[in-house]
Amino acid sequence: MRLFAAVTAILIAALPAVSVARADDVLGAPAVTLHGTPKYQPGFDHLDYADPAAPKGGEIKLSAIGSFDSLNPYILRGVGAAGLGLAFETLTTQTLDEPFSEYGLIAETIDIPADRAWVAYTLRSQARWHDGQPITAEDVVWSFEALKEKGHPFYRSYYAEVAKAEADGPARVKFTFKRPGNSELPLIMGQMPVMPKHYWASRDFASTTLEPPLGSGPYRIETVEPGRAITLQRVADWWGRELPINRGRYNFDRIRYDYYRDAGVALEAFLAGAYDYRQENSAKTWATGYDAPPVRDGLIVKREIKHERPAGMQAFVFNSRREIFKDPRVREALGYAFDFEWANRNVAYGAYKRTESYFANSELASSGLPSKDELAILEPFRDRLPPRLFTEEFHPPKTDASGNARGNLRKATELLAGAGWVLRDNQLVNAANGKPLTFEILYPSPLFEPWVGPFIANLKRLGITARYRVVDDAQYQNLIDDFNFDMTIGGFGQSLSPGNEQLDFWGSTRAAIKGSRNIAGVNDPVVDHLIDLIVQAPDRASLITRVRALDRVLLWGFYVIPQWHLDRDRLAYWDKFGAPLVTPKYGLGVIDTWWLDAAKAPSIRAVQGRHPAP
């Protein structure tokens, strides 16, 4: 599993690619995978979803919402600009058509012992920083230490099981783990961003900066308009340009991101030709917002592409640290006030599926009652788990979509009464202290207002006062990092190979670490044990069983009110691009595999230039 998945990848054809799930030594491997065998074997020419004949040149303009105040994306302070990942690289990288394989990028080969007690990477001799200096093992060690000491708290959590990093010569680095047996950790360390020690020697890594940092990736930062725009330029002499897995990739000479204050303004700008490509997240906008001349005339293409990525969990997220949300009965009760069926019909034109798993749209999702193998894991904790977990299928509350949720609200009232809340003068108050049940839903955009409004109205019918508070991006991030909120709308993205990142999502030790992704405040020893089992899973079958067990425990903990998901991507773009024939199963590859079509681009560019951006 990956939070920061790289967009670059490389495999040198010299030694066999191997799986790290087997209990044997892995020495000098150019690629490793958690379970099974890497798809791309030695001698391959290019990725299936890249075209080695793709032409280079031109510019793609993209959009971002809000603002930014930093070009250092690896620290807690500030809001990083879009696209920065294209300037930096990692030791290894993934492809978009495999669940979890890592191919050497900065690293040429990988060594892993049978007991998985450490991992070592031998660096490529040709790997260079943009200033021409070689990337060394000292750079890797410095990056590891800087990320843990001064980087975003996520890194401290993510690398908590790494005892030390050391340079074993100028081109070999070794990470030693605190305990053996973690098959995923060697792959995780390959995902670590590598930064130049010599560049940061005279700078404070913990501070925000608008000075373009030195990188080694296919692009470098060309121009910055603070808070408004950033442009990245392709590095013509990039050291990795001729590597097999990079053939046909990174085709645009420039990638520009323009910032807009909200999604509505951004859509107007797109239809006016101010930028070239967007993914649409709003079902209503997708259904009604593209009725414009360039779409009707075929100048803008609208496409839906089905994918096989896990949907994860998008939801109203409780901050269970708050006193009013500590009782799971209260959290469950509030879920009955969210009428998904009505909102999906009236707000989203029936586009969405209700999410019923933290691993939705994948084989990892739990369903029905626990299987025999799941019960073997869960049974020892029966006295600490809700009895219903063993006897009932989990489903979020449902309605008939009529807008009359009276039955659900009655159920909510019963649950609230059982938790000690009573209705007095049309206001729900705590029977013990008389304090009303009131809270705030925090988010950095008005985008969800059509969904939140009916939810708040139903809460009012229960005697609960809630309000939707919209703040700017920077304030929102600070409040979330400090756990200074009641409820928010959040997402917990998942990969096909969950593992160590689950600690940061749900681990008890992370519940008190500001900046961690355990924003719900989950603090449960059973969850901790299940995460450990997932991390230690010896094969794919056991991984699936253990993830499903964790899924059930989280669902019956009512830490969130599940919202919805979509099993396809919605794309809109000006018809000026060429693309490979193959679209990868687990991504789109637009930025790194598409190109400007010389036959289409000039005429489209002329049309785009006729209309000023709003």
N, C-alpha and C positions, 0 to 999 in steps of 0.2 A: 504494500500500500504506500501511496505517496501523497504528500500534500503539495510539494513543489516539484512537479514532474517536469523534467527538462524536455525541450523540443528538439534537441539534437541527439544523434545516435551514431555509433561507429562500431564496426566489427572488422578486425584484421584477420585474414585467412591464413592462419599458421598452425593453430592448435584447435582441438575439438571443443565445441561449446558443450557445457554440461549443466546438469541440475544440481542445486545445492541441497536438495531434500534427502539425497542418499547419504548413508553413513560411511562416507569414504573421503579421502583427501581430494581436493580440487586444486591442482597446481598448474600455473601458467595458462589459465583459461581466458579466452577473449570475451566470453559471455557466460552468464549464469542465470538460472531461473529458479523460482521457489519450488515449483512442482512441475515435473515433466521435462521437456527438452526445448531449448530456444528454437524458435521457428527458423531464423536465418543462420544457416550453417556456413562454415568456412568456404570461401570461394564465391559467395553471392555477389552480384553486381550492384544492386540497388534495392531499395524497399519496394514492395509490390505497389504501394500507393504513391510512389514518386515517379516522375518521368525524367530520365536522364537527358532527354533532348529538350527539356523546357528552356525557353530563352530567358536571359537575364535582362533586367532593365526596368525603368519606370518607377512609379510610386503608387502605393495603396494608401488611401486615407481612411482612417477608422475613427470611432467616437469613444468617449468615456464620459461618465457622469460625475459631476461634483467638481473636485479640485485636487491638487496635490501640492506638497511643499517639501518634498525630499526625493533625492535620487539614490538613496540607500534603502533598499526594500527589506533589509535583513534585521532591522532594529525595531523596538517598540515605538519609539518616538516618530512623529510625523506620519504623513500619508504618502506612500510611494507612488511614483508616476507609473502609468501603464507601459507595458512593453519592455520593462527593464530586464526581464529574464533573457532576452535575446542578446544582451551584451555580456552575459556571464555564462560559465559552463560548470559542469560537474565531472566527477571522476568517471562515472558511467551514465548511461542514458537509456530510456525506454523507447519502445515503438508503440504505435497506436493500434496495432492489430494483434497484440498478445496481452494476456492478463497481467503477468508480472515477470518479465525478463529484463535483465540489465546487460547492456553491451558496453564494452570499454570505450570511453571517449577521451578524456585527458589520460586516463589509464589505458595502457595497452593490454595488460594481463592482470589476472586476479588469482590470488592464492588463498585457499580456505582449508583448514585442517578438518579432519573427520568429526572432531568434537565441537566444532564451531566456536572455539574459544577466542579466535581472532580472525582478522582478514588483512591481507596485504595487497597493495596495488603497485605495480610497476608502471611508471609514467612514460608516455611517448616522448621520444627524443625531439620530435618536431613541434611539440606543443609550445606555443608562444603567447605572451601577453601582447596587447596591441602596440606596446612600445618596443617590441622585438626581443625583450628579455625572455629566457626560457622559464617555463613553469616548473617549479622544483618541489621536492618533498617538504621542504621547509615552508613553502607557501601553503601546502595542504595542512600541515600541523598548525601553522599560525591561524588559518581559517577556522579550524576546529576549536581552538582555544578562544578565539575572538567571538565566535558565535555563542559558545557556552557562557562566556563571562560578560559580554557586552551586547549580544544579539537579542532578538525577540525571545521572551521566555519560552516560546515553543521549542526552541533548539535545546535549551537546558533540559526540558522534559524529554524531547525526542532522543537525545543522546545520553540519557541518564545512566544507561547500562554500559556505557563505554568507560573503561577504567583509565585509559591513556591513549595518546597518539604519539608516535615517534617516527623520526626520519631514519630509515635504515639505509643510509647512503643518499646521494643527491637525487636519485630518481625512484626511490622505493619508500613507501610509507606504510606503517603497520598500525592497526587499531586493535587494542587488546580489550576484551570484554570482561565485565565483572563476574560473569558466570557463563559457562558453556551451554550449548544446546539451543540457542536462539537462531533458527535457520534464516529468519528474515533480516536480522541485524546486519549481516555482511552486505546484503543488497541495499539496505537503508544508508549505510555509510557511503556507498557509491553515489548517492543522490545529493551529497553535501555540496553546496556551492563553494568553489575554490576562488580565493581572492589573493591579490598580490601583496606579499608582506612588505616589499620595498616601497610600494605606493603609500600604504597606510602607516608607514613608520613615522611620518611627519604630520599625520592627521588623526583626529579623534574618531574612531570607528563608531562610538556610541552616539555621535551627534548627527542631526539632520544636515544635509548638504544639498546645494544646487550646483555644485561643481561636478561635472560628469566623471564618475569614478573610472579607473582603469579596469578594463575587462579583457576577455580572451575569446568572446563569442563571435558568431557570424555577423553581428552588427555592433556598431559603436554609436553613442549618443552624439548627434550632430548639432542640434539646436534645442534650446529650452526656453519657453515662454512661461515663467512660473505661474502655476495654477491654471494655465490656458491651453498649452500645447507642448508636445515633445515630438521630435523627429529623430529617427534612428537611420543611420546610413550603413549600407552593406559594406563590409570590409573586403576590398578586392583581393588582397593578398592573405586572407584568413588562412591560418595554418591547416584547418580541417577541411578545406573546400574539396579536396580530391579523394577524401576517404569514401569508401563504397556506400556507406549508409547515408551520406550527405549528397550523393549525386542526384541532381534534379530538384534540390531543395534550396531554400533561401534565395528566391529568384528576383524579388523586388529590390531595386537599388535603394529605395527609401520607404520607410513605414512611418506614417505620421498619425498621431492621436490628437484630435481636437476635443476639448472638454466642453460640455454643455451643462447648464444648471439643472435640467431635469429631463426625463425621458420624452416628454411631449415636445419640447424644443428640439431635442436631438432628432426625433422623427421628422419634424418639419425641415430641418437642415438636410437630412438624407434625401427627402423627396425633392428638395430644391437643388440637389447635386453637390452639396458641400462635402460629402464624403461618400465612400464607395460601397461599403458592405456593413451589414448589421445582422445580429441574431435577435429575433424577437422573442421576448419573454412574456408578453401580455397577450392572452388569448383574445381579448376584446379588440386590442389594437390590430392583431393579425386578421381578425374577421372584418373590421370596419375601417381601420386607419390607413389602408393602402389604396383606397379608391381615389387615385390621382392620375393625371395624364401620363406620366412616364411609365406607370404600371400598366395602364390600359393600352398604351402604345407598344408595349413589349420592350421598352428601354430598361426597365427594372424587372428582374427575374424574382419570382417568389417560389421557393422550394421547401418541401418538407422531406427530411431524410431520417428514416428510422434508424435507431442505434441500439446497441446492446450493452450500454453502460449501466451500472447500478444507479438507480435514481437517488439513493440515500434517503434522508429524511428532511423535508422542508416542513416547518411547523411554527406554531406559536410556542415559544419556549418559556417555561416558568423559571424564574430564579428561585429555586427551592431553598435558598438561604434565607429568603424573606419569611418572616414569621407567619404571614397569612397563607403561604404556600407550602409549609412544612408537612401538612397532613395530606397524604395522597388522595384521601376522599374528596378534599376540596379541589385538588387538581383534576380528578376524574369528573367531578360535578361540572366544572367550567367547560369541559369538553362537550357536554350536552347542549351548551348554548351556541355552539358553532354549527350552523346549518349549511353544511357543505353542499348538499344536493340542490338547495334553492340557489345558492350563490353560483354554483357551477353552471346551472341552467341560465340564470339571468345576467351574470357578470361575464362568464367565460364561454358562453355559447356551447356548453356541454363538452368542452375540449379536454378536460382533465380527468384523470383517474384518482380516486381517493387513495392516499398512501396508508398502508397497513403494516409496514415494516420499516425498520431502520436500514434495510438492505433491499428495498423495493426494486423490482424489475431485474432480479437476478436469482440464481439458484441458491443464494445464501439466505433468502428471506424465509422466515418461519411461516408455517401455515397449518391449519387443522390443529390437532392435539399433538403433544410431544411424541416423537418416535421412540422406539425402544432404546436406541443409542442416546438420544437426548435425555431420556429419563435416567439413564445410568449416570449421567453427569449431574442432573438436577436433584435427584432423589436425596442425596446427603444433605441438601439444604432445604428440605421440604418445610421444616418448622420455621424457616426464615423467609419463606416466599409466600405470596398470596395463594390460598388454596385454589382459586379459580384458574391459576396458571396450569394446573394439572387436569382440570375437568372441563374447561371452556375454550373455544376458539376465540382469539382476540379479534374484535372488529370495533372500529370507532363507531360512535352513535350514528344512526341513519335517520333520515326523514323521507317523506313522500315528495319533497321539492315544492310543496304548495305554499310554503312560507308559514304554515301553522305548525310550530314545533312544540305545541302544548304538552304532548306526552313526554318529550325529552326534558322539558323544563320541570315537569312534575318529578321525574327521576332525579334531576339535579337538586331539587328542593329536599328530597329525602336524604340524599347523600350529605348535603350541607347541614341538615338537622342532626344527622348522626355524628357530624364533626363538631357540633356545638355552636352552630350559627342559627339565629332565629330572626324572624321578620318583625320589626317594630316600626310603626309609622311609615310603612312602605320602604323601609331601609333594612338591609341585612346586617345584623350586628352580632358580635361575639357574645354569647350568653354570659360568659364569665366576666368580661370587662367592659362590655357595651361599645367597643370600638367597631366602627363600620368596616365592611369589606369594600375597599376601594383600591384601585391600582391603575398603573399607567402602562400602555403598550408603546414601546420606544422603537423608532425606526428612522433611517436617514432619508426617506423619500415618501411622498404622498401616494406612491404607486398602489399601495394595498388598501387605500381608503374604501373602495367599493366592496371589499371583502370584510374589512374591519367594522365598517358602519353597522351592518346587520348583526354582527356578533355583539357589538356594544349594546345595540337595542335589545337583544335577547337577555343580556346580562342585567340590563335595567329592569326588565320584567321580573328578574329574580331578586331585585332590591340591591343590586351591585352597581356601583358607580365605577366606570372605566373610561379612560380617554386615550386617544391616539395622539402621541406627541412626535412631531417630526423635527429632527435637528440636523445640523450639517454633518458631513462625513467625519470630520476630525473630532467633533464633540461626541458623536455617536461612538466612534472607536474608543475614545478615552473612557466613556461611561461603561461600555461593555468590558473593556480590559480591567476596569476597577470593580466589576460586578455591581455597579451602581445603577440598577434598573430593577423593575418588577417583572415585566414580560417583554420579550422582543420577538421579532420574526426572524428565524435563523435557519440555516441549512447545515446538515452534517453529511458532506459528500463522502461516498464510499468507493473503494476500488473492488476489483474482483478478488483481491487477496488481502483482506483485512489483517492487521497485526498490531505492531507497536503503537501506531497512532491512536488506537482505541484507548490507550492509557490517558492520552491528552484529552480525548472526548469525555471519558467517564471515570477515570481513575480517581480514587479518594485523595491521593496525595496531590492531585492537580486541582482539586476543588478550592484550595486556598491560595493557589499561585496566580497572582494577577497576570492577566494576559494569556492564560491558558485557554484552551478551547472547551473546557468543562464549564461552559457558561450556565448550564442548568444546575450545577452544584451537586451532582451525583456523588454520594458518599456511602458506598455499600460494599462491605467485604465480599459478598457473593459476586458482585460485578467484578471486583478486583481479581478474584480467583478465576473467573471465566475468561477474563482478558489474558491472564497468565497462561491458561490452557490454549488459547488461540495462538499466542506467540510461540508456544512450544509444539504446535501441531506438527506431526511427523509426515503427513501426507494430505492430499487434497480432500479425501473423503472425511478424515477426522476434522479438518479445518471447517468444512461445511457444517458438520454436526455441531461443533463448538460455537460457531458464529450464530447458528439458529437458536441455540440455548441462550446465548447472551441476548439475542434479539427479543426473546420472550420475556426475560427478566426486565429489560428496559421498557418494553411496551406495558407490562403490568405494573410498572412503577409510576406511570402517568407523569413523566417529566415533561412531556410536550403534548400539545393538541395537534395531531397530524393534519397536514393540509393536503397537498396534491402533487402529482408528478405527470410528466409527459414522456412517452417513449420515443420521441422523435425531436430533431432539431428543426427550427423554423428559420430559414435563411432568406434574406432579401439582398440583392446586389445589382448594381448597374452592370449591364451585360457587356463587359469589357475584358473579361477574364477567360483564360484557359485553365483546365484542371485535368488531373490524371483520370483515367477511366475507372480506377478503383478508389472507393471511399473506405477508409479504415473503419472497423467495427466499433472502436472505442474512442473515436474522435473525428475531427473534420479535416485537420491539416491545412486549413486555408492559408494561414500566414506563411507556412514554410513549404507548401507544395504547389500552390496556384501560381499563375503568372499572368502578365498582361498580354492579351491577344493583339498582335500588331494589326490585324485586319479589322478589329472592332474598336480598339481603344481610341483612335483619333476622332471618329465621328461621335462616339459617346462623350468624350471629353468636351467636344464642341457644344453638345447639348447641355451638359452639366454647367458649363460656363455661362449660360444665358441667364441663370437665376441666382441672385445673391442669397447667401445663407441668412437665416433669420437671426 
